[in-house]
Amino acid sequence: MTPTLARMLFETWAAQYDPKADVSFVRQQHGMLAIMRPHLYPPVVPESLRGPKWGQR
């Protein structure tokens, strides 16, 4: 893992706990990470394929 990638991962993780985080910056980093490391994100499932218990444990 490169230092740049590690910093991006940490900043996007830490943004969820920072109420003053810049939303557009975080979205931009999420976009970059989704392209560079797609295995870090869950697959996008269309609403038509979601069952009645979607999102429940």
N, C-alpha and C positions, 0 to 999 in steps of 0.2 A: 504494500500500500504506500502510495506516495504521500509526502507531507501535505501537499495541496488537497488531495482527496480526503485525508484524515481531517484536515481543518474544515472542509466543506461538510463532512458528515457530522462533526462535532457542532458546528454552528447551526445546522438544521435541527439537530437534536435539542440543543440548548434553547432554541427559539421558542419551543413550546412552553418553556418556563419563564420567558421574558415578556412581560406585557408591553414593553416598548419596542419589540422587535419589528423591523421593517417588513411588512407583509409581501411587498413586491420582490424584495431581495430573497426572501425565503422561497417564494414560488419559483424564482429564477434558479435557485440552487436545487430545488426539488426536480425541476425540469432537466438540469444538467446531470444530476445523479441518476435520474430515470433512464437517460440515454447511455451514460457511461457504465452504470451498474444496474441493469434492469432486474437482476435477481434480488435486489434489496426491497422491491415493492411487490405487493400482492397483485395477482392478475386482475384486470378490469373485467367484471362480469356484467353483461347487459341486464337491465331490469327484467326483461322478458324471460330470462333463464333463472331468476332468483325465486326460490321457493318461499312458502309462507313463514318459515323460521329463519329467514336470512338475517344475520346479525345477532342472533341469539346463541347462547352457549348451550 
